[in-house]
């Protein structure tokens, strides 16, 4: 439901933020859609397709990822006349909460990897 033409494209800064989310571990398209949602606009999947330059299936997968994480919610918007209602997507978690969740996820993964390294070390010693 974007009206302003300036909002119809990704800024250089938004591209950079999306790349950082990708480096952190989000899927590339999910990262792009998340950055777009951070604008705090209510958007249809068509809006997201156009602004993020993604195809419909890519947008659906990215939105599904974000909804599984409970970061984005869909709201049914009834159309006038006939036809299916339009789904509007809205960010429901604060950016701080999202970043904190990502941080917790990364720290957990890191600690798990350290445990696996120690287990390898122990197994090597036991088999030596």
Secondary structure, 3 states (H helix, E strand, C coil): CCCCHHHHCCCHHHHHHHHHHHHHCCCHHHHHHHHHHCCCCCEEHHHHHHHHCCCHHHHHHHHHHHHHCCCEEEEEECCCCCCCCEEEEEECCCHHHHHHHHHHHHHHHHHHHHHHHHHHHHHHHHCC
